[in-house]
Amino acid sequence: MREAVLPLAAIRRPLERSLDEAKVAWLMEAIAAEGQKEPIDVLEVDGHLWGFNGCHRVAAHERLGLTTIRARVRRANREVLRMHML
């Protein structure tokens, strides 16, 4: 596993998640004031990046107009990707 700063546009988010708007607003304030504290987790499969958690952090970054996000990147195969999509 490695930590990296990734372009938001490169991260595929295959699962729909409902957002807690209060949490997104709180994260926007915190990120604007102090930066991102906790990276999101991303799977790298066949050169593509897949995000399955951190939806509130991603939304906060997007709404702040930020184009990159800190992430922990783990290489995985298609079988691991399929398990995350269940």
C-alpha positions as CSV (number, residue, x, y, z in Angstrom):
1,M,0.0,0.0,0.0
2,R,1.2,3.5,-0.8
3,E,0.0,6.9,-0.1
4,A,-0.4,9.4,-3.0
5,V,-2.1,12.6,-4.1
6,L,-4.5,11.6,-6.8
7,P,-6.6,13.7,-9.3
8,L,-10.3,13.4,-8.2
9,A,-11.3,13.0,-11.8
10,A,-9.3,9.7,-12.1
11,I,-11.1,8.0,-9.3
12,R,-14.1,5.9,-10.3
13,R,-16.9,5.7,-7.7
14,P,-19.1,2.7,-8.7
15,L,-21.4,2.7,-5.7
16,E,-24.0,5.3,-4.9
17,R,-23.9,6.6,-1.4
18,S,-26.3,8.9,0.3
19,L,-24.5,11.9,1.8
20,D,-25.0,13.4,5.2
21,E,-25.0,17.1,4.2
22,A,-24.1,18.3,7.7
23,K,-21.0,16.0,7.6
24,V,-20.0,17.3,4.2
25,A,-20.3,20.9,5.4
26,W,-18.3,20.1,8.5
27,L,-15.6,18.5,6.4
28,M,-15.5,21.4,4.0
29,E,-14.8,23.8,6.9
30,A,-12.2,21.5,8.4
31,I,-10.4,20.8,5.1
32,A,-10.5,24.5,4.2
33,A,-8.9,25.4,7.6
34,E,-6.5,22.5,8.2
35,G,-6.3,20.4,5.0
36,Q,-7.3,16.8,4.7
37,K,-6.4,14.8,7.8
38,E,-7.4,11.3,6.7
39,P,-6.7,9.9,3.2
40,I,-9.4,7.9,1.4
41,D,-8.7,4.3,0.4
42,V,-8.5,3.4,-3.3
43,L,-8.0,0.2,-5.2
44,E,-5.8,0.2,-8.3
45,V,-6.9,-2.5,-10.7
46,D,-5.5,-2.8,-14.2
47,G,-4.4,0.9,-14.1
48,H,-7.8,2.2,-13.0
49,L,-8.5,3.7,-9.6
50,W,-11.6,2.7,-7.7
51,G,-12.8,4.5,-4.6
52,F,-15.2,2.7,-2.2
53,N,-15.0,4.8,1.0
54,G,-14.5,8.5,1.8
55,C,-17.6,9.7,-0.1
56,H,-18.0,12.6,2.3
57,R,-14.4,13.6,2.0
58,V,-14.6,13.4,-1.8
59,A,-17.8,15.5,-1.9
60,A,-16.2,18.1,0.4
61,H,-13.1,18.3,-1.9
62,E,-15.3,18.6,-5.0
63,R,-17.5,21.3,-3.5
64,L,-14.4,23.3,-2.4
65,G,-13.2,23.1,-6.0
66,L,-10.1,21.0,-5.2
67,T,-8.9,18.8,-8.0
68,T,-6.7,16.3,-6.0
69,I,-7.2,14.2,-2.8
70,R,-4.8,12.2,-0.6
71,A,-5.4,8.5,-0.8
72,R,-4.0,5.2,0.3
73,V,-3.6,3.1,-2.9
74,R,-3.7,-0.7,-2.8
75,R,-3.1,-2.7,-5.9
76,A,-5.6,-5.4,-6.4
77,N,-6.9,-7.9,-9.0
78,R,-10.4,-8.0,-10.6
79,E,-11.6,-10.6,-8.1
80,V,-10.9,-8.2,-5.1
81,L,-12.6,-5.4,-7.1
82,R,-15.7,-7.7,-7.6
83,M,-15.8,-8.4,-3.8
84,H,-15.9,-4.7,-3.1
85,M,-18.8,-4.2,-5.5
86,L,-21.1,-6.7,-3.9
